[in-house]
Amino acid sequence: GTSSTRFVVFTHKGRIAASAQMEHTQIFPSGKDKVGWHEHDPIEIWTNTIKCMKAVTQVLKTKKIDFTKRPLKAIGITNQRETTVAWNSETGVPYYNAIVWDDLRTASIAS
């Protein structure tokens, strides 16, 4: 969902082999000119993604699932639909927080 990062590995039969989820901070900037704004820290999202992947890897190891013998067949990546983040293509550093899909700062332009 909008408030967390999740990583899931499924078996070839579609069952969940392991999963991990981490909530991330919801940022609502203060100020009369920022009513309806909603942001996420893109570095936190990336960090949580790595942590979730590592947690799932550990669970799979405890279940004796060896990726060298049974490699993943596919991966899927998704985000929050219309949430937007811009970053420097050379440094990989975001220019600003992610603008969440329900942010209202451009509502007047859309209407």
All heavy atoms as an XYZ file, in Angstrom:
881
protein
N       0.804     -1.193      0.000
C       0.000      0.000      0.000
C       0.849      1.261      0.000
O       2.058      1.211     -0.181
N       0.228      2.353      0.182
C       0.890      3.650      0.139
C       1.859      3.851      1.296
O       2.833      4.570      1.172
C      -0.170      4.772      0.165
O      -0.987      4.631     -0.993
C       0.452      6.155      0.154
N       1.626      3.200      2.404
C       2.397      3.513      3.607
C       3.557      2.568      3.888
O       4.203      2.689      4.924
C       1.461      3.528      4.816
O       0.910      2.239      5.012
N       3.836      1.632      2.992
C       4.907      0.690      3.306
C       5.603      0.171      2.057
O       5.150      0.364      0.937
C       4.349     -0.495      4.103
O       3.507     -1.293      3.285
N       6.712     -0.499      2.309
C       7.467     -1.222      1.296
C       7.338     -2.700      1.626
O       7.378     -3.082      2.794
C       8.946     -0.801      1.333
O       9.025      0.587      1.013
C       9.787     -1.597      0.373
N       7.175     -3.517      0.599
C       6.973     -4.945      0.817
C       7.787     -5.732     -0.197
O       7.936     -5.315     -1.340
C       5.491     -5.245      0.637
C       5.082     -6.647      0.848
C       3.585     -6.744      0.714
N       3.027     -5.546      1.306
C       1.944     -5.489      2.051
N       1.250     -6.548      2.255
N       1.520     -4.368      2.563
N       8.285     -6.889      0.223
C       9.015     -7.799     -0.665
C       8.483     -9.195     -0.408
O       8.411     -9.641      0.739
C      10.523     -7.722     -0.382
C      11.352     -8.527     -1.337
C      11.566     -8.079     -2.629
C      11.924     -9.716     -0.947
C      12.337     -8.812     -3.515
C      12.698    -10.463     -1.825
C      12.915    -10.006     -3.110
N       8.098     -9.890     -1.470
C       7.486    -11.216     -1.344
C       8.125    -12.157     -2.359
O       8.324    -11.781     -3.517
C       5.960    -11.164     -1.610
C       5.318    -12.524     -1.391
C       5.287    -10.107     -0.759
N       8.409    -13.377     -1.925
C       8.852    -14.430     -2.838
C       7.790    -15.523     -2.825
O       7.371    -15.985     -1.758
C      10.224    -15.013     -2.416
C      10.577    -16.247     -3.246
C      11.303    -13.956     -2.562
N       7.348    -15.898     -4.024
C       6.336    -16.936     -4.184
C       6.968    -18.228     -4.675
O       7.969    -18.203     -5.386
C       5.280    -16.498     -5.215
C       4.470    -15.311     -4.785
C       4.850    -14.034     -5.138
C       3.319    -15.485     -4.030
C       4.105    -12.925     -4.741
C       2.566    -14.390     -3.633
C       2.966    -13.112     -3.991
N       6.339    -19.345     -4.330
C       6.772    -20.634     -4.865
C       6.261    -20.763     -6.291
O       5.442    -19.957     -6.749
C       6.197    -21.805     -4.032
O       4.772    -21.841     -4.227
C       6.542    -21.659     -2.552
N       6.710    -21.807     -6.986
C       6.231    -22.018     -8.353
C       4.738    -22.357     -8.392
O       4.099    -22.269     -9.425
C       7.053    -23.105     -9.057
C       6.846    -24.483     -8.518
N       7.410    -24.910     -7.337
C       6.112    -25.506     -8.994
C       7.034    -26.149     -7.112
N       6.257    -26.546     -8.089
N       4.164    -22.698     -7.244
C       2.727    -22.963     -7.160
C       1.930    -21.735     -6.725
O       0.734    -21.806     -6.515
C       2.458    -24.114     -6.193
C       2.992    -25.439     -6.704
C       2.660    -26.569     -5.753
C       3.197    -27.876     -6.306
N       2.889    -28.991     -5.404
N       2.612    -20.600     -6.573
C       1.931    -19.362     -6.227
C       1.736    -19.132     -4.741
O       1.057    -18.191     -4.343
N       2.334    -19.965     -3.920
C       2.240    -19.765     -2.475
C       3.365    -18.840     -2.009
O       4.436    -18.798     -2.599
C       2.332    -21.109     -1.765
C       1.164    -22.023     -2.092
C       1.149    -23.265     -1.214
N       0.048    -24.120     -1.574
C       0.163    -25.216     -2.326
N       1.340    -25.570     -2.801
N      -0.903    -25.939     -2.604
N       3.129    -18.136     -0.918
C       4.154    -17.243     -0.376
C       5.219    -18.077      0.328
O       4.921    -18.816      1.266
C       3.544    -16.212      0.586
C       2.611    -15.271     -0.185
C       4.645    -15.414      1.296
C       1.868    -14.281      0.690
N       6.449    -17.957     -0.153
C       7.578    -18.638      0.485
C       8.114    -17.792      1.637
O       8.497    -18.311      2.670
C       8.682    -18.919     -0.535
N       8.136    -16.481      1.442
C       8.609    -15.552      2.478
C       8.196    -14.144      2.082
O       8.072    -13.833      0.896
C      10.125    -15.636      2.624
N       8.004    -13.297      3.103
C       7.669    -11.904      2.832
C       8.150    -11.020      3.977
O       8.366    -11.502      5.087
C       6.161    -11.721      2.638
O       5.478    -11.953      3.849
N       8.324     -9.760      3.657
C       8.700     -8.769      4.668
C       8.067     -7.445      4.272
O       7.880     -7.163      3.088
C      10.216     -8.628      4.757
N       7.746     -6.641      5.280
C       7.122     -5.343      5.052
C       7.651     -4.358      6.077
O       7.874     -4.710      7.230
C       5.603     -5.461      5.185
C       4.892     -4.144      5.048
C       3.522     -4.132      5.707
O       3.117     -5.070      6.365
N       2.823     -3.034      5.540
N       7.845     -3.124      5.643
C       8.265     -2.055      6.545
C       7.460     -0.803      6.245
O       7.373     -0.382      5.090
C       9.754     -1.741      6.374
C      10.684     -2.836      6.840
S      12.401     -2.304      6.717
C      12.434     -1.105      8.055
N       6.894     -0.210      7.271
C       6.194      1.066      7.122
C       7.230      2.156      6.881
O       8.356      2.070      7.360
C       5.418      1.401      8.401
C       4.290      0.431      8.706
C       3.121      0.550      7.752
O       2.776      1.688      7.366
O       2.555     -0.489      7.382
N       6.849      3.158      6.109
C       7.724      4.312      5.993
C       6.986      5.581      6.392
O       5.764      5.630      6.437
C       8.402      4.445      4.622
C       7.511      4.311      3.446
N       7.369      3.142      2.760
C       6.716      5.200      2.832
C       6.529      3.321      1.758
N       6.116      4.557      1.790
N       7.778      6.570      6.739
C       7.272      7.811      7.302
C       6.375      8.547      6.304
O       6.743      8.720      5.145
C       8.445      8.724      7.688
O       9.330      7.988      8.539
C       7.971      9.978      8.393
N       5.217      8.960      6.789
C       4.314      9.792      5.995
C       4.647     11.241      6.318
O       4.604     11.646      7.475
C       2.858      9.482      6.340
C       2.480      8.017      6.173
C       2.733      7.510      4.777
O       2.202      8.026      3.806
N       3.572      6.494      4.663
N       5.002     12.014      5.306
C       5.409     13.402      5.505
C       4.290     14.312      5.013
O       3.892     14.243      3.849
C       6.713     13.709      4.751
C       7.827     12.762      5.225
C       7.109     15.174      4.919
C       9.064     12.769      4.355
N       3.793     15.135      5.916
C       2.773     16.132      5.604
C       3.359     17.497      5.958
O       3.267     17.922      7.113
C       1.484     15.859      6.389
C       0.883     14.515      6.092
C       1.105     13.434      6.937
C       0.105     14.334      4.951
C       0.552     12.189      6.653
C      -0.454     13.094      4.662
C      -0.225     12.026      5.517
N       3.997     18.165      4.984
C       4.644     19.450      5.291
C       3.676     20.440      5.937
O       2.498     20.486      5.590
C       5.105     19.948      3.920
C       5.254     18.702      3.105
C       4.152     17.802      3.583
N       4.201     21.219      6.875
C       3.356     22.181      7.578
C       3.339     23.519      6.855
O       4.221     23.823      6.059
C       3.847     22.364      9.015
O       5.181     22.834      9.006
N       2.314     24.283      7.129
C       2.170     25.611      6.552
C       0.847     25.746      5.824
O       0.359     24.788      5.228
N       0.289     26.941      5.890
C      -1.003     27.192      5.237
C      -0.940     26.953      3.733
O      -1.929     26.582      3.118
C      -1.466     28.619      5.512
C      -1.909     28.849      6.933
C      -2.423     30.256      7.121
C      -2.867     30.452      8.558
N      -3.423     31.786      8.770
N       0.225     27.182      3.146
C       0.375     26.991      1.703
C       0.646     25.532      1.328
O       0.794     25.207      0.154
C       1.494     27.874      1.166
C       2.847     27.564      1.783
O       2.895     27.082      2.935
O       3.868     27.817      1.119
N       0.702     24.624      2.323
C       1.008     23.222      2.064
C      -0.102     22.263      2.513
O       0.129     21.069      2.665
C       2.334     22.863      2.733
C       3.513     23.614      2.127
C       4.800     23.279      2.844
C       5.993     23.935      2.213
N       6.028     25.368      2.312
N      -1.290     22.788      2.691
C      -2.421     21.939      3.085
C      -2.687     20.931      1.969
O      -2.768     21.305      0.794
C      -3.679     22.797      3.365
C      -4.892     21.917      3.607
C      -3.436     23.715      4.548
N      -2.784     19.664      2.324
C      -3.041     18.614      1.339
C      -1.793     18.009      0.724
O      -1.886     17.109     -0.097
N      -0.620     18.508      1.108
C       0.616     17.934      0.586
C       0.908     16.618      1.301
O       0.653     16.463      2.494
C       1.784     18.891      0.788
C       1.762     20.111     -0.085
C       0.671     20.718     -0.648
C       2.883     20.887     -0.469
N       1.046     21.812     -1.359
C       2.416     21.953     -1.273
C       4.238     20.801     -0.210
C       3.257     22.906     -1.822
C       5.077     21.760     -0.752
C       4.589     22.791     -1.555
N       1.467     15.661      0.560
C       1.799     14.351      1.116
C       3.058     13.852      0.403
O       3.074     13.752     -0.816
C       0.631     13.386      0.882
C       0.793     12.060      1.545
N      -0.088     11.040      1.356
C       1.730     11.577      2.405
C       0.277      9.989      2.056
N       1.385     10.298      2.708
N       4.084     13.546      1.199
C       5.383     13.171      0.642
C       5.957     11.945      1.342
O       5.549     11.589      2.439
C       6.376     14.332      0.790
C       5.910     15.618      0.162
C       6.828     16.791      0.455
O       7.802     16.648      1.232
O       6.570     17.879     -0.093
N       6.911     11.312      0.656
C       7.715     10.230      1.232
C       9.184     10.531      0.972
O       9.524     11.144     -0.048
C       7.387      8.884      0.582
C       6.042      8.362      0.905
N       5.366      7.520      0.077
C       5.228      8.552      1.972
C       4.199      7.199      0.605
N       4.093      7.835      1.760
N      10.035     10.068      1.857
C      11.483     10.203      1.688
C      11.943      9.066      0.775
O      11.891      7.891      1.163
C      12.166     10.121      3.049
C      13.672     10.159      2.978
O      14.249     10.072      1.871
O      14.302     10.257      4.042
N      12.409      9.356     -0.445
C      12.797      8.292     -1.360
C      13.991      7.468     -0.869
O      14.086      6.272     -1.171
C      13.119      9.013     -2.668
C      13.262     10.446     -2.317
C      12.519     10.680     -1.051
N      14.871      8.071     -0.091
C      16.004      7.314      0.467
C      15.485      6.297      1.484
O      15.957      5.158      1.538
C      17.049      8.261      1.106
C      17.600      9.244      0.076
C      18.171      7.459      1.767
C      18.303      8.613     -1.114
N      14.496      6.689      2.286
C      13.905      5.750      3.240
C      13.229      4.592      2.508
O      13.354      3.441      2.922
C      12.902      6.463      4.139
C      12.261      5.531      5.159
C      11.180      6.192      5.984
O      10.606      7.222      5.564
O      10.896      5.668      7.067
N      12.527      4.886      1.425
C      11.881      3.818      0.645
C      12.941      2.847      0.129
O      12.785      1.632      0.224
C      11.044      4.397     -0.510
C       9.854      5.182      0.041
C      10.574      3.284     -1.445
C       9.090      5.970     -1.008
N      14.026      3.369     -0.423
C      15.094      2.517     -0.951
C      15.730      1.689      0.171
O      15.933      0.489      0.024
C      16.149      3.366     -1.662
C      17.304      2.551     -2.173
C      18.594      2.600     -1.736
C      17.262      1.567     -3.197
N      19.362      1.697     -2.427
C      18.570      1.053     -3.334
C      16.253      1.059     -4.004
C      18.880      0.055     -4.253
C      16.574      0.063     -4.919
C      17.870     -0.424     -5.041
N      16.011      2.328      1.294
C      16.609      1.622      2.436
C      15.676      0.516      2.929
O      16.113     -0.605      3.204
C      16.910      2.620      3.573
O      17.811      3.616      3.077
C      17.530      1.930      4.776
N      14.385      0.818      3.026
C      13.415     -0.192      3.459
C      13.322     -1.340      2.463
O      13.138     -2.500      2.857
C      12.035      0.434      3.667
C      11.956      1.291      4.906
O      12.883      1.340      5.716
N      10.847      1.993      5.064
N      13.449     -1.031      1.189
C      13.419     -2.079      0.163
C      14.577     -3.054      0.370
O      14.380     -4.274      0.361
C      13.479     -1.456     -1.247
O      12.363     -0.582     -1.413
C      13.474     -2.524     -2.325
N      15.761     -2.519      0.566
C      16.942     -3.368      0.794
C      16.758     -4.192      2.067
O      17.045     -5.398      2.093
C      18.226     -2.517      0.877
C      18.449     -1.756     -0.435
C      19.431     -3.372      1.245
C      18.593     -2.613     -1.666
N      16.271     -3.565      3.139
C      16.053     -4.288      4.403
C      15.037     -5.411      4.226
O      15.218     -6.509      4.759
C      15.591     -3.328      5.499
C      16.677     -2.403      6.003
C      16.126     -1.448      7.060
C      17.183     -0.488      7.561
N      16.633      0.468      8.548
N      13.970     -5.152      3.488
C      12.958     -6.186      3.255
C      13.538     -7.346      2.444
O      13.271     -8.518      2.743
C      11.740     -5.611      2.533
S      10.675     -4.601      3.562
N      14.333     -7.029      1.429
C      14.951     -8.079      0.621
C      15.887     -8.942      1.471
O      15.880    -10.171      1.364
C      15.693     -7.459     -0.554
C      14.767     -6.819     -1.566
S      15.611     -5.822     -2.809
C      16.461     -7.075     -3.740
N      16.660     -8.294      2.333
C      17.575     -9.046      3.206
C      16.801     -9.909      4.197
O      17.184    -11.051      4.472
C      18.512     -8.085      3.945
C      19.573     -7.499      3.044
C      20.489     -6.546      3.796
C      21.568     -6.018      2.877
N      22.498     -5.118      3.565
N      15.703     -9.386      4.730
C      14.891    -10.154      5.679
C      14.308    -11.398      5.010
O      14.323    -12.495      5.586
C      13.771     -9.283      6.252
N      13.808    -11.245      3.797
C      13.247    -12.388      3.069
C      14.343    -13.407      2.763
O      14.136    -14.613      2.901
C      12.533    -11.919      1.784
C      12.260    -13.083      0.840
C      11.232    -11.215      2.140
N      15.505    -12.926      2.378
C      16.629    -13.834      2.108
C      16.961    -14.663      3.340
O      17.192    -15.874      3.240
C      17.860    -13.029      1.644
O      17.513    -12.303      0.470
C      19.027    -13.929      1.343
N      16.953    -14.037      4.510
C      17.232    -14.768      5.750
C      16.161    -15.818      6.025
O      16.469    -16.941      6.431
C      17.350    -13.802      6.934
C      18.604    -12.962      6.905
C      19.864    -13.808      6.868
O      20.025    -14.762      7.602
N      20.769    -13.459      5.967
N      14.902    -15.468      5.819
C      13.818    -16.436      6.029
C      13.980    -17.625      5.083
O      13.834    -18.778      5.481
C      12.427    -15.771      5.834
C      11.316    -16.813      5.789
C      12.168    -14.757      6.935
N      14.307    -17.347      3.831
C      14.486    -18.425      2.858
C      15.658    -19.323      3.235
O      15.589    -20.541      3.059
C      14.661    -17.852      1.454
C      13.434    -17.130      0.896
C      13.764    -16.476     -0.436
C      12.247    -18.064      0.770
N      16.702    -18.732      3.792
C      17.844    -19.544      4.249
C      17.426    -20.472      5.377
O      17.836    -21.626      5.421
C      19.000    -18.647      4.702
C      19.779    -18.047      3.572
C      20.930    -17.190      4.093
C      21.670    -16.537      2.959
N      22.767    -15.686      3.435
N      16.600    -19.972      6.309
C      16.146    -20.828      7.406
C      15.242    -21.950      6.904
O      15.153    -23.001      7.522
C      15.390    -20.035      8.502
O      14.209    -19.490      7.965
C      16.263    -18.948      9.098
N      14.586    -21.715      5.755
C      13.739    -22.748      5.139
C      14.547    -23.640      4.196
O      13.992    -24.468      3.492
C      12.588    -22.106      4.369
C      11.575    -21.423      5.257
C      10.429    -20.870      4.427
C       9.350    -20.297      5.316
N       8.177    -19.838      4.537
N      15.863    -23.415      4.170
C      16.781    -24.205      3.343
C      16.487    -24.058      1.845
O      16.631    -24.992      1.077
C      16.748    -25.685      3.734
C      16.966    -25.957      5.199
C      18.422    -25.854      5.555
C      18.641    -26.394      6.940
N      19.225    -25.481      7.858
N      16.057    -22.864      1.441
C      15.837    -22.587      0.024
C      17.109    -21.936     -0.509
O      17.485    -20.851     -0.090
C      14.612    -21.687     -0.206
C      13.349    -22.421      0.272
C      14.497    -21.288     -1.670
C      12.089    -21.601      0.233
N      17.771    -22.637     -1.411
C      19.074    -22.212     -1.931
C      18.902    -21.658     -3.351
O      18.531    -22.388     -4.266
C      20.017    -23.412     -1.942
C      21.419    -23.071     -2.395
O      21.661    -21.923     -2.821
O      22.280    -23.962     -2.329
N      19.189    -20.369     -3.515
C      19.012    -19.742     -4.824
C      20.000    -20.247     -5.870
O      19.776    -20.092     -7.057
C      19.132    -18.224     -4.723
C      17.940    -17.579     -4.078
C      18.082    -16.800     -2.959
C      16.674    -17.756     -4.597
C      16.994    -16.197     -2.364
C      15.571    -17.166     -4.018
C      15.734    -16.387     -2.897
N      21.101    -20.834     -5.443
C      22.041    -21.367     -6.431
C      21.503    -22.658     -7.034
O      21.807    -22.986     -8.175
C      23.427    -21.617     -5.816
O      23.320    -22.559     -4.742
C      24.035    -20.318     -5.319
N      20.688    -23.374     -6.273
C      20.087    -24.621     -6.780
C      18.703    -24.380     -7.373
O      18.281    -25.092     -8.275
C      19.998    -25.655     -5.661
C      21.344    -26.117     -5.165
C      21.208    -27.125     -4.056
C      22.582    -27.513     -3.539
N      22.495    -28.331     -2.347
N      17.988    -23.412     -6.826
C      16.634    -23.096     -7.290
C      16.513    -21.590     -7.489
O      15.927    -20.904     -6.662
C      15.613    -23.599     -6.280
C      15.631    -25.104     -6.094
C      14.706    -25.538     -5.010
N      13.323    -25.287     -5.413
C      12.298    -25.374     -4.586
N      12.474    -25.699     -3.339
N      11.078    -25.134     -5.011
N      17.075    -21.068     -8.591
C      17.060    -19.614     -8.785
C      15.643    -19.079     -9.001
O      14.746    -19.805     -9.430
C      17.913    -19.408    -10.036
C      17.913    -20.720    -10.742
C      17.708    -21.775     -9.687
N      15.488    -17.806     -8.683
C      14.219    -17.148     -8.956
C      13.968    -17.164    -10.461
O      14.880    -16.969    -11.256
C      14.243    -15.699     -8.464
C      14.354    -15.490     -6.958
C      14.469    -14.011     -6.644
C      13.156    -16.090     -6.245
N      12.724    -17.377    -10.836
C      12.366    -17.422    -12.260
C      11.954    -16.060    -12.790
O      12.060    -15.806    -13.977
C      11.216    -18.414    -12.481
C      11.534    -19.829    -12.046
C      12.452    -20.489    -13.021
C      12.660    -21.928    -12.602
N      13.624    -22.613    -13.393
N      11.439    -15.219    -11.912
C      10.977    -13.898    -12.340
C      10.859    -12.990    -11.129
O      10.796    -13.470     -9.996
C       9.614    -14.019    -13.022
N      10.861    -11.695    -11.387
C      10.600    -10.723    -10.332
C       9.577     -9.717    -10.846
O       9.432     -9.524    -12.063
C      11.870     -9.984     -9.854
C      12.477     -9.156    -10.990
C      12.874    -10.947     -9.276
C      13.532     -8.193    -10.526
N       8.875     -9.108     -9.934
C       7.944     -8.042    -10.277
C       8.225     -6.849     -9.387
O       8.505     -7.013     -8.203
N       8.192     -5.683     -9.956
C       8.441     -4.466     -9.195
C       7.248     -3.536     -9.409
O       6.807     -3.330    -10.538
C       9.734     -3.767     -9.662
C      10.932     -4.697     -9.470
C       9.925     -2.449     -8.918
C      12.208     -4.179    -10.087
N       6.756     -3.001     -8.327
C       5.671     -2.039     -8.438
C       5.896     -0.928     -7.430
O       6.690     -1.066     -6.509
C       4.297     -2.714     -8.214
O       3.272     -1.756     -8.457
C       4.163     -3.264     -6.811
N       5.229      0.159     -7.637
C       5.278      1.230     -6.647
C       3.861      1.718     -6.422
O       2.918      0.967     -6.584
C       6.243      2.346     -7.072
C       5.731      3.129     -8.260
O       4.680      2.848     -8.809
N       6.484      4.112     -8.669
N       3.710      2.943     -6.110
C       2.410      3.470     -5.712
C       1.717      4.187     -6.858
O       1.291      5.332     -6.729
C       2.599      4.391     -4.519
C       3.208      3.683     -3.362
C       3.818      4.664     -2.403
O       3.391      5.790     -2.294
N       4.839      4.233     -1.700
N       1.649      3.555     -7.960
C       0.980      4.107     -9.136
C       1.468      5.501     -9.483
O       2.508      5.647    -10.101
C      -0.537      4.039     -8.971
C      -1.063      2.626     -8.879
C      -2.558      2.596     -8.620
N      -2.980      3.191     -7.376
C      -2.983      2.593     -6.201
N      -2.552      1.362     -6.115
N      -3.413      3.202     -5.131
N       0.751      6.513     -9.087
C       1.059      7.869     -9.527
C       2.029      8.626     -8.625
O       2.251      9.813     -8.839
C      -0.245      8.683     -9.669
C      -1.148      8.182    -10.767
C      -2.002      6.986    -10.362
O      -2.176      6.737     -9.158
O      -2.488      6.290    -11.259
N       2.583      7.997     -7.594
C       3.591      8.682     -6.777
C       4.808      8.971     -7.660
O       5.207      8.149     -8.460
C       3.981      7.821     -5.561
O       2.836      7.703     -4.728
C       5.117      8.425     -4.767
N       5.380     10.167     -7.500
C       6.453     10.613     -8.388
C       7.674     11.044     -7.594
O       7.553     11.719     -6.576
C       5.969     11.825     -9.224
O       4.813     11.433     -9.951
C       7.030     12.300    -10.178
N       8.838     10.645     -8.085
C      10.095     11.141     -7.522
C      11.049     11.418     -8.685
O      11.092     10.659     -9.651
C      10.715     10.154     -6.500
C      11.087      8.836     -7.139
C      11.914     10.762     -5.803
N      11.761     12.524     -8.591
C      12.761     12.868     -9.609
C      14.137     12.803     -8.959
O      14.309     13.230     -7.822
C      12.498     14.272    -10.149
N      15.098     12.239     -9.697
C      16.441     12.136     -9.149
C      17.457     12.472    -10.229
O      17.166     12.426    -11.423
C      16.707     10.749     -8.560
C      16.617      9.638     -9.554
C      17.627      9.135    -10.329
C      15.455      8.892     -9.912
N      17.156      8.143    -11.135
C      15.824      7.969    -10.891
C      14.127      8.929     -9.482
C      14.925      7.085    -11.458
C      13.225      8.034    -10.052
C      13.631      7.126    -11.016
N      18.645     12.803     -9.780
C      19.742     13.121    -10.671
C      20.215     11.824    -11.322
O      20.612     10.889    -10.626
C      20.867     13.792     -9.877
C      22.013     14.223    -10.746
O      22.646     13.419    -11.415
N      22.289     15.511    -10.730
N      20.188     11.763    -12.639
C      20.539     10.518    -13.336
C      22.024     10.171    -13.226
O      22.399      9.021    -13.429
C      20.126     10.601    -14.808
O      20.835     11.641    -15.458
N      22.855     11.146    -12.905
C      24.279     10.862    -12.757
C      24.631     10.429    -11.345
O      25.458      9.543    -11.157
C      25.096     12.080    -13.171
C      24.997     12.361    -14.663
C      25.855     13.535    -15.094
O      26.798     13.910    -14.370
O      25.549     14.085    -16.167
N      24.025     11.061    -10.340
C      24.381     10.754     -8.946
C      23.413      9.766     -8.299
O      23.761      9.131     -7.309
C      24.395     12.028     -8.088
O      23.057     12.539     -8.001
C      25.325     13.081     -8.668
N      22.196      9.663     -8.835
C      21.177      8.824     -8.216
C      20.536      9.463     -6.997
O      19.714      8.854     -6.332
N      20.893     10.695     -6.698
C      20.364     11.389     -5.523
C      19.043     12.071     -5.896
O      18.969     12.787     -6.896
C      21.378     12.433     -5.002
C      20.802     13.226     -3.847
C      22.673     11.756     -4.591
N      17.993     11.848     -5.087
C      16.722     12.510     -5.390
C      16.834     14.022     -5.223
O      17.551     14.507     -4.357
C      15.748     11.939     -4.353
C      16.491     10.952     -3.554
C      17.927     10.995     -3.926
N      16.101     14.742     -6.056
C      16.073     16.200     -5.940
C      15.207     16.649     -4.770
O      15.434     17.703     -4.190
C      15.530     16.833     -7.229
C      16.489     16.734     -8.384
C      16.170     15.966     -9.491
C      17.708     17.413     -8.371
C      17.044     15.882    -10.566
C      18.583     17.331     -9.440
C      18.244     16.554    -10.533
O      19.109     16.472    -11.590
N      14.176     15.844     -4.451
C      13.220     16.220     -3.419
C      12.504     14.949     -2.982
O      12.688     13.880     -3.551
C      12.221     17.257     -3.989
C      11.285     17.846     -2.961
C      11.756     18.740     -2.001
C       9.946     17.494     -2.941
C      10.905     19.280     -1.049
C       9.082     18.034     -1.995
C       9.564     18.922     -1.051
O       8.726     19.450     -0.115
N      11.681     15.060     -1.985
C      10.859     13.929     -1.548
C       9.946     13.460     -2.679
O       9.629     14.215     -3.593
C       9.990     14.326     -0.346
C      10.790     14.444      0.921
O      11.837     13.831      1.078
N      10.307     15.236      1.853
N       9.491     12.231     -2.562
C       8.495     11.710     -3.492
C       7.170     12.413     -3.236
O       6.788     12.634     -2.083
C       8.335     10.204     -3.298
N       6.475     12.770     -4.294
C       5.151     13.383     -4.192
C       4.147     12.239     -4.300
O       4.056     11.571     -5.328
C       4.912     14.416     -5.314
C       6.059     15.431     -5.394
C       3.557     15.081     -5.144
C       6.308     16.227     -4.147
N       3.409     12.004     -3.230
C       2.514     10.847     -3.143
C       1.270     11.077     -3.991
O       0.819     12.209     -4.181
C       2.156     10.564     -1.660
C       1.230      9.364     -1.530
C       3.434     10.324     -0.864
N       0.700      9.996     -4.463
C      -0.430     10.047     -5.403
C      -1.607     10.874     -4.906
O      -2.340     11.448     -5.701
C      -0.892      8.634     -5.752
C      -1.466      7.871     -4.586
C      -0.770      7.060     -3.724
C      -2.811      7.861     -4.146
N      -1.602      6.558     -2.769
C      -2.880      7.029     -3.006
C      -3.979      8.469     -4.587
C      -4.054      6.799     -2.302
C      -5.158      8.239     -3.883
C      -5.184      7.405     -2.763
N      -1.806     10.964     -3.589
C      -2.968     11.711     -3.084
C      -2.639     13.162     -2.709
O      -3.472     13.860     -2.142
C      -3.606     10.983     -1.902
C      -2.671     10.843     -0.709
O      -1.466     11.150     -0.834
O      -3.141     10.421      0.354
N      -1.452     13.619     -3.057
C      -1.040     14.999     -2.800
C      -1.917     15.946     -3.618
O      -2.235     15.679     -4.779
C       0.427     15.151     -3.225
C       1.016     16.487     -2.868
O       0.702     17.475     -3.570
O       1.789     16.554     -1.910
N      -2.308     17.057     -3.003
C      -3.239     17.985     -3.647
C      -2.601     19.252     -4.202
O      -3.308     20.157     -4.651
C      -4.347     18.363     -2.659
C      -5.220     17.218     -2.154
C      -6.210     17.714     -1.117
C      -5.925     16.547     -3.319
N      -1.281     19.347     -4.208
C      -0.666     20.627     -4.584
C      -0.941     21.053     -6.024
O      -0.860     22.222     -6.332
C       0.834     20.636     -4.288
C       1.691     19.783     -5.204
C       3.131     19.731     -4.749
N       3.208     18.869     -3.580
C       4.285     18.728     -2.828
N       5.365     19.396     -3.097
N       4.254     17.928     -1.785
N      -1.281     20.135     -6.902
C      -1.571     20.522     -8.284
C      -3.058     20.411     -8.628
O      -3.439     20.477     -9.793
C      -0.759     19.661     -9.275
O      -1.120     18.289     -9.094
C       0.729     19.850     -9.078
N      -3.898     20.278     -7.612
C      -5.342     20.118     -7.847
C      -5.921     21.281     -8.647
O      -6.773     21.079     -9.525
C      -6.080     19.953     -6.531
N      -5.467     22.488     -8.383
C      -6.022     23.651     -9.098
C      -5.665     23.605    -10.584
O      -6.435     24.055    -11.426
C      -5.546     24.953     -8.466
O      -4.146     25.064     -8.592
N      -4.530     23.060    -10.925
C      -4.125     22.943    -12.332
C      -5.019     21.909    -13.035
O      -5.411     22.097    -14.179
C      -2.643     22.542    -12.447
C      -1.767     23.643    -11.855
C      -2.257     22.231    -13.880
C      -0.317     23.245    -11.676
N      -5.324     20.832    -12.320
C      -6.127     19.755    -12.914
C      -7.579     20.137    -13.094
O      -8.283     19.581    -13.935
C      -6.023     18.498    -12.046
N      -8.062     21.094    -12.288
C      -9.484     21.424    -12.406
C      -9.710     22.488    -13.390
O      -9.736     22.870    -14.298
C     -10.132     21.885    -11.131
O      -9.311     22.398    -10.169
